[in-house]
Amino acid sequence: MKPTATVWVHPFGVEVPIFEDDKKIVRYHKKKWGIEGGWNLPAYGLASREYDADGQARFALLIPESANLGLIVHECSHIVDLVMDECGVPINVENTEIRAYMLATLFCDVCHVLKRDYE
């Protein structure tokens, strides 16, 4: 089982698999990382940070085919915050520039790999 696509959050080099189906994201976490959890799957999209048995943070996005650009940027924003938190970068006014660059890059990368038009 593979994700629909995978992107990387720069500059931290964090891998983020993307899924369009909620059942696949749950199966992938269980099979690839041994993560079973009380998934609270939403109706629209999801940005997640889960920890595997070794304590390694694992990130993922659920972006259904029906998602509009607003939902994509919304979930990308969550991933950026989770990655910054995991990497020890405070989410505050002093770090809005790095956050903005990360969000813009991640959003464009996600739209590109999912072939979603944002122009």
N, C-alpha and C positions, 0 to 999 in steps of 0.2 A: 504494500500500500504506500502510495506516494502522495505528497501534497500536490495541489494544483500548480504551485510555483514556490520558489524560495527567494527571499531578498535578504540583504545584509544591512544592518544599521551601522552606519559609519559616524564617527571615526572609531567606534569600539569593536567593529567586526563581529557583531552579534547576529547569528543566524535566526531568521524568522520564516518558518514555513507558513504558507497561506493555503487555506482550505475554503472551498465553496459549499461544502456540505458538513453539517454539524455531526453527523454520525462518523464521518471519516476523521475528524479532528480528535474525537474521543478514542477511536481505534488506534490511530497513529500514536498518540501519547502512551497508550497501554503497551503496544507492540514495540515501538522504537525505544522508549525511555522507561518503561515499566511504571508509568504514572497512572494511577487510578484515583479518581477523586470524585467528590461530590460536585460534578459539573452542574452549574446553573446556566444552562444554555438559553440565550436570549432569542427573541424572535428575529432579530435583524443581523447583528454582527457581534464580534467578540475580539478583544485583545487579551491575551493571557500570559501570565508568568507562573509557571509551576516548577517545582523542584523534584529532580529525580532522586533515586536512592542514595546517590553520592553527594547530594546537596547542591548539584549543579542547576542553575536557573535555566529553564527552557521556555522560550517564547513562541507564540503562535498567533496568527490572525485567522479569524473566520470572516470572510467577505463573500456573501452569497452573490450569485449571478445577478440578482435583482437589485443589488446595492447601488445607490446613486453616489455621486462624488462626495456629497456631504457626509455620508456614512463612512466612506473610505478614509477621508481626512480625519474624521472623528476617531476611528479605531487606530489610525496611525499615530494620532496624538497620544492616545493611551500607551501605545508601545514605546514611544519616545520617553514618556515619563517613567515607565517601568524600567527601561534600559538605563536612563540617567540615575534613577534610584539604585539600581543594582550595581552600577559602576561607581557609586559614591559621589556623583555630581549633584549638588543641591539644586532643587527645582525652586529657583527664586528669581528676583528681578535682575540680579547680577549675571545670571546665566541664560537670559532670554535669547541672546544672539545664537549661542550654540544650539539651543532648543529649536529655534526657528530654522536654522540650516538643516538640522537633523530631520525635522518634520517635512520641510520642502523636498529634500532628497528622498526620504522614505516614501512620501506620497507619490512622487513622480515614478519611482522605481516600481511601486505596487501597481500603479495604473499601467505602466509599460508591460510588466510581465502578465497582467491579466487582460491586456489589450483593451483597456478602458480609455476612452477619449476624454482628455481634460483640457484640450486647447479650444 
